Amino acid sequence: MRDVLLIAPACDGQDVGESWLAHQWAELLSQRADVTLLTSHKRDHVPPSQQLSGVRIVEWPEPPGVGRFERFNSLLQPGYAPFYVRARQWIRRRTAEGEHFDVVHQVVPVAMRYPSPATGLGVPVVLGPVGGGLESPPAFVEEEGGTPWYQRLRALDQARLAHDPLLRRTYEQAACVVGIAPYVGDLLAGLTLTRLAIMSETAVRELPPEVDRSARRGSVRLLHVGRTIRTKGLRDVIRALDQLRDLDVTLDVVGDGNDRSACEELTTALGLGARVRFHGSLPREQVIGFYERADVFVFPSYREPGGNVALEAMAAGLPVVVCARGGPGANVDDDCGFRLRAESPTQLAEDVAAALRRLVTDPGLRARMGRAGRRKVESTHLWEHRVTQMLDLYEEVIDAHPVPRVGQSRP
């Protein structure tokens, strides 16, 4: 088994987002490799050392006060700087004492704005999957409203990749950079990379039981799952429903966010209150029930680097309607659903309406696309596939960048 040093400043199977993703990597990789995890934990959460077995864990608590502002923290990671220093010192000390690692894998943060503490310390580094950096199409920006100052700092990401020597070294000295979708290659085009691989950072743990929808009658149930923010495309779905008044359809909205009130007002203004139901944020067990009861998943998020909800919907046998951008555009193919352009709100609403009309009026098409999506998840988008891909990548990286053990000299 290979000795893998996993770097994840946030790793929590009881959390969401990147913390949860890192926990999946740590848990599943440890079943097939010897994993040492460098991480931190929120002071009011269960530490990773109490959640993971079979993993050697080195953990530090987050600095006091870091977790007070969750959205600010998730975007700018103010606790990353002290984590970087501690992790780099630990790696230096352990390797100087003769400890061997075949490869270092930094799995989070996903955003491409953080240098790795393992850069330049003699062990091949795999970064990612990394992503982010997608910009909204210009025609959508006006409807997004005021953006907090700290979110506007994302605009500096490309400048930092071009001019920040520490960040540039992280990417240019990495043995492999793994991007979450092909667009990442365009964002990194100004750097000289050793290798770029593409692999979604999201996946499904296992296929849920198959749902037989063939005997269903009555309203066709549409489903949107995700944070209710403008970029997730919920307004466009509601506007599309306004164009489908002749069809018997309903929409369930699962999730919450700062665009919910605007979406509720739009629903009322269009007279769609009897068709659209807002359920807010729900426990995962209840969300699974919505996938089972739905007939079509509609998620035209136009700035979606990953988009695990689309994979969850496909696993549940649902045809999907997404935008041909970012993660959903890369993970969905034309057999599984509709991938739409995102040029303007008017165009997107019209195209969502056209796609939904085809799906609502053709039960056979819904069934075929649903089966194709489930097959695609089973063959490509399960976590076991991600782990196998990553382990194969480790072997290729190690072969290309061998690390001598104590007493060995480099060839």
C-alpha positions, 0 to 999 in steps of 0.5 A: 500500500502507498503512503499518502499524506492527505492535506485538508484544512477542513474535513468533517463528515457531519458538515457540508461542502468541502469539509464533507468532500474531504471526509469522503476522500479520507475515509475511502482512500484509507481503505486502499492506502496508508493515509496520514491526514493533516487537518483542522476542526471547528471548535464546536464540531466533532474532530476528525479523529473521532469520526475517522478510523484507519486514518492517522490524523494530525489535527489543529483547532481553528483559531478563535473567532474564525467560525463566527461568519460562515459565508465569509469563512467558507469563501476566504478561509481566514484560518488557512494561513495558520494551518499552512504554517503548521502543516508546512512545519510538520511536513518539514520536521517529519521528512527530516526525521526520515518519515516517507510519503509516496505522494502528497494530495491536497484535496481542499480548498477547491478554489484556486487561491491557496498555496499548498504547504507541501510545495517544494518539500521533496514529495510529489504533490497532487492538487485537487480536484480544484475549480471555481473561478467561473464568471456569470454571463454578463446579462445575468449580473444585474439580477444578482444584486449587491455582492458582499465585498468579500465575495467580490475579492474572487475577481482577484483570483486570476490576477493572483494566479498570474502574479503571486509567486507562492501561488504560481509555484504551488501549481507549476511545481505540482506533479499533477493538477486535477481540475473539476471540469475542462474549463479549469484548463482555460483558467490555468492557461497562463501557467506552465503545468507539469500535468493537468487531469480532469476529474469531478470533485463530486460523486455519489456514494452508492446508487439508491433503490431504483424507482418505478415511475411508469404507473404515475398519473396526474401532475408531472413533478419538477424538482430544484435542489440547492442553495436559493441564490440567483446563480442557481437558476431558480428564477429562470425555472419559475419564468419557464413555468409561466410559459407552461400554463397549458401543462399539468406540472408542479415545482418543488424547491428544496433549499434556502438562500438570499434569493428565496424572497425574490423567487417567492415574489416572482411566483406570486406576481406570475400567479404560480402560487398553486404550482410552486412549493418552497420547502426550505432547507431539509435534512438529507433523508427528506431530500432523498424522498423528494428525488424519489417523488420527482419526475424531472430534475431542473437545475439551470445553474449558470455558475456551477463549478461542481453540481453534485445535486445533478449527479444525485438526481441522475442516480435517482433515475431522473432526467435533468435540465442543466446549463452547459457550463461548469461541472453539470455541463461536463458530468451530464451528456445528451442521453441523460438530459438537456444542457442549455446555453446561458446567454440571458435570463430571457433566453434561458427561461425560454430554453428551460421551458422548451426542454421541460415541455418535451419532457413533460409531454413525453413520458418515454423520453423521461424514462429513457433519459432517467435510465441513461443518467442512472447508468452513467452514474453507476459507470462513472460517477460513484465514489469508488470510481473517483478513488480508483482514478485517484489511486491510478493517478498516484501511481503515475505520479510516483513513477514519474517522480520517485521519492527515495526512502531513508538511506536511498539516493535519488536516481 
